[in-house]
Amino acid sequence: MSRRSSNNVGIMRILNLIALLLISALCWMPRAVAQPAHAAASEFVQRQHLGGNLKTMAFATAQRTQTFAMLVSKMGVSEAGRLVSSELDKHAHQFQEQWDDNLAKAYAENLTRDELVSLASEGRHSRYVGKLSEKQRAVGESMQRMSMPILTRYVTKVMTSAFSTISTR
């Protein structure tokens, strides 16, 4: 092999290596972009206290159960409501973190990192409030899809605990 041809082979190997590195970097890029958006979304959810609706959603769900109807028949509406509310408070910590994380994922799917950073720091004064309003339906659908199992487990635990409380009375 001539010296010129061995140099060409060496250059080709280097170019192939560079191309391979660039392709590898591009494959990882969506993850690198998604992580900052999720971090910004988590900050947005925490600062704006957006996950605070977990107990409200769980209470509304619990009221539609047969177990709640049984509690009402034994205790009355007010007492059953107080018992379920107390049980929701007692068990919320087991589900809140996952609820908030899913909410952050739903926002990260629908808004950019910059939009989320602005919304987290500026709240309703952010220039992206309009876009946030436009995306609420999509965020809600994502959240419902991801979090229905969490809500179901939470309500099941609460209602089981509430029912066992009146069973021992």
FITI-66877 format. One record per residue (C-alpha): residue number from 1; residue in one letter; z, y, x. Coordinates in Angstrom, 3 decimals. Layout:
<nodes>
<node n="NUM" res="a" z="Z" y="Y" x="X"/>
...
</nodes>
This chain:
<nodes>
<node n="1" res="m" z="0.000" y="0.000" x="0.000"/>
<node n="2" res="s" z="-0.859" y="3.388" x="1.341"/>
<node n="3" res="r" z="1.710" y="6.073" x="1.861"/>
<node n="4" res="r" z="0.113" y="8.174" x="-0.871"/>
<node n="5" res="s" z="0.265" y="5.344" x="-3.383"/>
<node n="6" res="s" z="3.932" y="4.585" x="-2.600"/>
<node n="7" res="n" z="4.751" y="8.288" x="-3.163"/>
<node n="8" res="n" z="2.978" y="8.119" x="-6.536"/>
<node n="9" res="v" z="5.002" y="5.047" x="-7.495"/>
<node n="10" res="g" z="8.209" y="6.825" x="-6.491"/>
<node n="11" res="i" z="7.276" y="9.911" x="-8.500"/>
<node n="12" res="m" z="6.364" y="7.765" x="-11.508"/>
<node n="13" res="r" z="9.755" y="6.021" x="-11.338"/>
<node n="14" res="i" z="11.555" y="9.360" x="-11.239"/>
<node n="15" res="l" z="9.487" y="10.681" x="-14.154"/>
<node n="16" res="n" z="10.180" y="7.502" x="-16.137"/>
<node n="17" res="l" z="13.898" y="7.860" x="-15.432"/>
<node n="18" res="i" z="13.864" y="11.506" x="-16.550"/>
<node n="19" res="a" z="11.963" y="10.569" x="-19.711"/>
<node n="20" res="l" z="14.447" y="7.785" x="-20.434"/>
<node n="21" res="l" z="17.379" y="10.170" x="-19.959"/>
<node n="22" res="l" z="15.780" y="12.738" x="-22.293"/>
<node n="23" res="i" z="15.153" y="10.119" x="-24.969"/>
<node n="24" res="s" z="18.744" y="8.890" x="-24.641"/>
<node n="25" res="a" z="20.035" y="12.432" x="-24.986"/>
<node n="26" res="l" z="17.979" y="12.981" x="-28.125"/>
<node n="27" res="c" z="19.338" y="9.793" x="-29.658"/>
<node n="28" res="w" z="22.884" y="11.026" x="-29.189"/>
<node n="29" res="m" z="22.168" y="14.539" x="-30.361"/>
<node n="30" res="p" z="22.866" y="14.035" x="-34.108"/>
<node n="31" res="r" z="26.363" y="12.791" x="-33.294"/>
<node n="32" res="a" z="27.003" y="15.701" x="-30.994"/>
<node n="33" res="v" z="25.888" y="18.101" x="-33.722"/>
<node n="34" res="a" z="27.764" y="16.296" x="-36.518"/>
<node n="35" res="q" z="31.119" y="16.258" x="-34.734"/>
<node n="36" res="p" z="31.452" y="20.061" x="-34.419"/>
<node n="37" res="a" z="30.415" y="20.463" x="-38.072"/>
<node n="38" res="h" z="33.111" y="17.968" x="-39.094"/>
<node n="39" res="a" z="35.724" y="19.730" x="-36.969"/>
<node n="40" res="a" z="34.766" y="23.073" x="-38.534"/>
<node n="41" res="a" z="34.822" y="21.485" x="-41.996"/>
<node n="42" res="s" z="38.303" y="20.061" x="-41.345"/>
<node n="43" res="e" z="39.492" y="23.505" x="-40.308"/>
<node n="44" res="f" z="37.931" y="24.980" x="-43.464"/>
<node n="45" res="v" z="39.621" y="22.381" x="-45.697"/>
<node n="46" res="q" z="43.014" y="22.975" x="-44.046"/>
<node n="47" res="r" z="42.899" y="26.779" x="-43.961"/>
<node n="48" res="q" z="41.690" y="27.105" x="-47.525"/>
<node n="49" res="h" z="44.018" y="24.329" x="-48.810"/>
<node n="50" res="l" z="41.054" y="22.656" x="-50.477"/>
<node n="51" res="g" z="42.596" y="19.182" x="-50.600"/>
<node n="52" res="g" z="45.398" y="20.415" x="-52.823"/>
<node n="53" res="n" z="43.625" y="19.083" x="-55.895"/>
<node n="54" res="l" z="44.454" y="15.450" x="-55.064"/>
<node n="55" res="k" z="47.587" y="15.334" x="-57.213"/>
<node n="56" res="t" z="45.896" y="17.186" x="-60.074"/>
<node n="57" res="m" z="42.961" y="14.753" x="-60.056"/>
<node n="58" res="a" z="45.321" y="11.792" x="-59.806"/>
<node n="59" res="f" z="47.477" y="13.048" x="-62.692"/>
<node n="60" res="a" z="44.411" y="13.536" x="-64.904"/>
<node n="61" res="t" z="43.256" y="10.022" x="-64.003"/>
<node n="62" res="a" z="46.715" y="8.542" x="-64.582"/>
<node n="63" res="q" z="46.915" y="10.070" x="-68.062"/>
<node n="64" res="r" z="43.847" y="8.081" x="-69.088"/>
<node n="65" res="t" z="45.391" y="4.723" x="-68.185"/>
<node n="66" res="q" z="46.909" y="2.142" x="-70.486"/>
<node n="67" res="t" z="50.016" y="2.225" x="-68.316"/>
<node n="68" res="f" z="50.514" y="5.909" x="-69.084"/>
<node n="69" res="a" z="50.196" y="5.158" x="-72.789"/>
<node n="70" res="m" z="52.898" y="2.505" x="-72.392"/>
<node n="71" res="l" z="55.128" y="4.986" x="-70.561"/>
<node n="72" res="v" z="54.615" y="7.525" x="-73.352"/>
<node n="73" res="s" z="55.545" y="4.959" x="-76.002"/>
<node n="74" res="k" z="58.795" y="4.165" x="-74.177"/>
<node n="75" res="m" z="59.759" y="7.639" x="-72.919"/>
<node n="76" res="g" z="57.769" y="10.283" x="-74.736"/>
<node n="77" res="v" z="54.999" y="12.483" x="-73.346"/>
<node n="78" res="s" z="57.174" y="14.946" x="-71.420"/>
<node n="79" res="e" z="59.350" y="12.338" x="-69.731"/>
<node n="80" res="a" z="56.336" y="10.155" x="-68.875"/>
<node n="81" res="g" z="54.592" y="13.177" x="-67.390"/>
<node n="82" res="r" z="57.640" y="14.053" x="-65.290"/>
<node n="83" res="l" z="57.966" y="10.470" x="-64.042"/>
<node n="84" res="v" z="54.292" y="10.220" x="-63.085"/>
<node n="85" res="s" z="54.411" y="13.648" x="-61.432"/>
<node n="86" res="s" z="57.453" y="12.591" x="-59.422"/>
<node n="87" res="e" z="55.714" y="9.375" x="-58.330"/>
<node n="88" res="l" z="52.598" y="11.348" x="-57.380"/>
<node n="89" res="d" z="54.746" y="13.567" x="-55.145"/>
<node n="90" res="k" z="56.449" y="10.533" x="-53.626"/>
<node n="91" res="h" z="53.197" y="8.769" x="-52.655"/>
<node n="92" res="a" z="50.847" y="11.696" x="-51.910"/>
<node n="93" res="h" z="51.441" y="11.605" x="-48.156"/>
<node n="94" res="q" z="49.887" y="8.127" x="-48.001"/>
<node n="95" res="f" z="46.558" y="9.406" x="-49.323"/>
<node n="96" res="q" z="46.326" y="13.133" x="-48.534"/>
<node n="97" res="e" z="44.972" y="12.833" x="-44.985"/>
<node n="98" res="q" z="42.139" y="10.517" x="-46.006"/>
<node n="99" res="w" z="41.381" y="12.730" x="-49.029"/>
<node n="100" res="d" z="41.178" y="15.824" x="-46.797"/>
<node n="101" res="d" z="39.013" y="13.988" x="-44.271"/>
<node n="102" res="n" z="36.554" y="12.917" x="-46.976"/>
<node n="103" res="l" z="36.461" y="16.465" x="-48.286"/>
<node n="104" res="a" z="35.663" y="17.713" x="-44.777"/>
<node n="105" res="k" z="32.891" y="15.107" x="-44.498"/>
<node n="106" res="a" z="31.436" y="16.272" x="-47.807"/>
<node n="107" res="y" z="31.375" y="19.899" x="-46.629"/>
<node n="108" res="a" z="29.964" y="18.917" x="-43.209"/>
<node n="109" res="e" z="27.106" y="17.074" x="-44.954"/>
<node n="110" res="n" z="26.133" y="20.216" x="-46.821"/>
<node n="111" res="l" z="26.937" y="23.192" x="-44.597"/>
<node n="112" res="t" z="26.376" y="24.005" x="-40.928"/>
<node n="113" res="r" z="29.076" y="24.398" x="-38.327"/>
<node n="114" res="d" z="28.559" y="28.181" x="-38.203"/>
<node n="115" res="e" z="28.787" y="28.484" x="-41.969"/>
<node n="116" res="l" z="31.986" y="26.442" x="-42.042"/>
<node n="117" res="v" z="33.571" y="28.427" x="-39.205"/>
<node n="118" res="s" z="32.799" y="31.653" x="-41.057"/>
<node n="119" res="l" z="34.130" y="30.313" x="-44.355"/>
<node n="120" res="a" z="37.305" y="29.034" x="-42.676"/>
<node n="121" res="s" z="38.067" y="32.306" x="-40.923"/>
<node n="122" res="e" z="36.763" y="34.842" x="-43.440"/>
<node n="123" res="g" z="37.330" y="33.028" x="-46.724"/>
<node n="124" res="r" z="35.731" y="34.772" x="-49.669"/>
<node n="125" res="h" z="34.631" y="37.623" x="-47.399"/>
<node n="126" res="s" z="32.274" y="35.307" x="-45.494"/>
<node n="127" res="r" z="28.579" y="36.015" x="-45.842"/>
<node n="128" res="y" z="28.158" y="32.298" x="-46.694"/>
<node n="129" res="v" z="30.172" y="32.343" x="-49.932"/>
<node n="130" res="g" z="26.929" y="32.330" x="-51.926"/>
<node n="131" res="k" z="25.649" y="29.282" x="-50.091"/>
<node n="132" res="l" z="29.020" y="27.595" x="-50.593"/>
<node n="133" res="s" z="28.666" y="28.169" x="-54.337"/>
<node n="134" res="e" z="25.134" y="26.756" x="-54.274"/>
<node n="135" res="k" z="26.332" y="23.632" x="-52.477"/>
<node n="136" res="q" z="29.454" y="22.939" x="-54.566"/>
<node n="137" res="r" z="27.714" y="20.430" x="-56.812"/>
<node n="138" res="a" z="26.398" y="18.444" x="-53.833"/>
<node n="139" res="v" z="29.810" y="18.623" x="-52.134"/>
<node n="140" res="g" z="31.459" y="17.408" x="-55.337"/>
<node n="141" res="e" z="29.054" y="14.498" x="-55.660"/>
<node n="142" res="s" z="29.625" y="13.484" x="-52.025"/>
<node n="143" res="m" z="33.368" y="13.777" x="-52.459"/>
<node n="144" res="q" z="33.342" y="11.703" x="-55.623"/>
<node n="145" res="r" z="31.259" y="8.991" x="-53.988"/>
<node n="146" res="m" z="33.505" y="8.794" x="-50.923"/>
<node n="147" res="s" z="36.888" y="9.326" x="-52.553"/>
<node n="148" res="m" z="36.895" y="7.400" x="-55.824"/>
<node n="149" res="p" z="38.438" y="4.385" x="-54.042"/>
<node n="150" res="i" z="41.226" y="6.595" x="-52.623"/>
<node n="151" res="l" z="41.969" y="8.071" x="-56.028"/>
<node n="152" res="t" z="41.989" y="4.608" x="-57.593"/>
<node n="153" res="r" z="44.426" y="3.228" x="-54.991"/>
<node n="154" res="y" z="46.675" y="6.284" x="-55.308"/>
<node n="155" res="v" z="46.840" y="6.150" x="-59.101"/>
<node n="156" res="t" z="47.352" y="2.378" x="-59.073"/>
<node n="157" res="k" z="50.278" y="2.718" x="-56.663"/>
<node n="158" res="v" z="51.811" y="5.562" x="-58.671"/>
<node n="159" res="m" z="51.460" y="3.843" x="-62.029"/>
<node n="160" res="t" z="52.798" y="0.546" x="-60.685"/>
<node n="161" res="s" z="55.798" y="2.352" x="-59.279"/>
<node n="162" res="a" z="56.351" y="4.362" x="-62.465"/>
<node n="163" res="f" z="56.113" y="1.274" x="-64.643"/>
<node n="164" res="s" z="58.528" y="-0.654" x="-62.449"/>
<node n="165" res="t" z="60.981" y="2.236" x="-62.803"/>
<node n="166" res="i" z="61.088" y="1.965" x="-66.591"/>
<node n="167" res="s" z="61.083" y="-1.834" x="-66.501"/>
<node n="168" res="t" z="64.442" y="-1.759" x="-64.710"/>
<node n="169" res="r" z="66.013" y="0.622" x="-67.236"/>
</nodes>
